Amino acid sequence: MSQKVLITGANGQLGKELVELFTEKGFEVYGFGRDKMDITNQAQVQEVISTLKPNIVLHSAAHTQVDLAESEPEQAFSINAYGTRNVAVAAEAVGAKLVYVSTDYVFDGTTDEPYNEFSPTSPLGVYGKSKLAGEQFVRDLHSKFFIVRTSWVYGKHGSNFVKTMLKLGKERKELSVVADQRGCPTYTLDLANSILELVDTGKYGIYHISNSGSCSWFEFAKAIFEEAEININLTPCTTADFPRPAARPANSVFEHMSLKINDFSPIRNWKEALNSFLKDC
């Protein structure tokens, strides 16, 4: 009998990728967007999950607008913290494994070293704080969880940095891109495959999942234009040149310590993943 998987945020860029992959792998998939299950409505979450009784819950729904979160903290905490509590409580009640998708924004980015799963958290803004509160609820209220922190996500669904660069490359002759923030780009397909590998096990805990290697946004943009053969004059700039409401971590490079220790497949380099995405899109 195939396993039942319930996916929150099923209309988002990662959610859609998860729905496609898990369906393709023979799972019985139930995808929910906000229209069908509002995670901030505890009674509704309880009812949906207790009726379906999934074996696995993939919780990718989130308030992800980092700058907007600064001006609407209650909204961000309602979705990212209490929405996650609602999902965790309901998933625990039916004995489902839970995957909570978290973020590099739980770190302040002030060190020069890559962050592993045991590095101390210290979020800079509302978004990171609300996602970390979600992690805490998962740890407190669920017994079979995978907290998956990821970063710089792009894929074929939704809007993201790669698609924005491709669009701007067609419209402009020159572009400035921030060069003093470093991180790990993550292709949704690789992230989804890694999550698929995790949930097949009982190796619960916190995982950093991104493509391997790291770059600055400027280097990422440069690689996109080179690979797509777009001729554009690209200049590096600083974060201070483009003030935004929410502070960004200057370093959010991940070390994949938990994947290594628990014998999971290593994830391919970000450049290889980018090339593969650009060929497919």
C-alpha positions, 0 to 999 in steps of 0.5 A: 500500500502506498504511503500517504503524504500531505504537503502544505504550501503545495502551490509554492515553488518548493511545494509544487516540486514536492507534489510532482516528485512524491506523486512520480515516486508512487506516494498518495499525495495530498497537496494543500494551499492556503485556500484548502487548509489555512495553517493558522486555523488550528481547528481546520488543520486538526480536521484535515490531518485527522481525517486524512491520517497521512504517514508523512507531512511535508510542511513547506507553507510559510510567510517568506516575504522577508522585508514585509515581515518586518512591518507585519510581525504578527502575521509572520509569527502567526504563519511561521510559528503558530501555523507550524505549531498547528501542523506539528500537533496534528501530525503528532496526533496521527503518528505522521513523520514531519518535515519542517522546511526552515531557513538560513535566516536563523543565523546572523551571518557574522562568522566567516565559517560555514554553519553546521546544524549545531551552530548557535542560532541568532536570527537578525529579523522578524522572518528568521525569528518566526521561522526559528520559533517554528523550529522550536514548536516542532522540537517541543511538540513532535517526536519524529521530525526532520527540520530542513534548513535551506537557502537561496532556493530557485526552481521552475515554479514561482519567482526566484533569483534565477528567473529574475536575472534571466528576465533582467538579462533580456531587458537591460544592458547593465546590472549591479548585484550584491557581492558581499553576501555569501550563501549556497544556491539550492535547486528545488529538485535537489532539495525535494530529492534529498527530502524524499531520501530523509523521510524513508528513514528514522534518522530524525533531526536537523539537516542543512540541505543546499547545493554544495559549494558557495558563492556571492549573489554577484557570482551566482548572477555571473554564472547564470548569465554565462551559462544562459549566454546572455551578454550583460555588463555586470558590476558588484555592489554592496548590501549598503548600496541597496538598503532593505527593510530586513537585514540579510545575513552576510554569510549563510554558507552551510556545512552539510554535517548531518547528511554526512554523519547519517550517510545520506547522499551528498548534494551536487555542486550549485553550478552543476545544478544551475546548468541542469536547471537552465537546460530544463527550463 
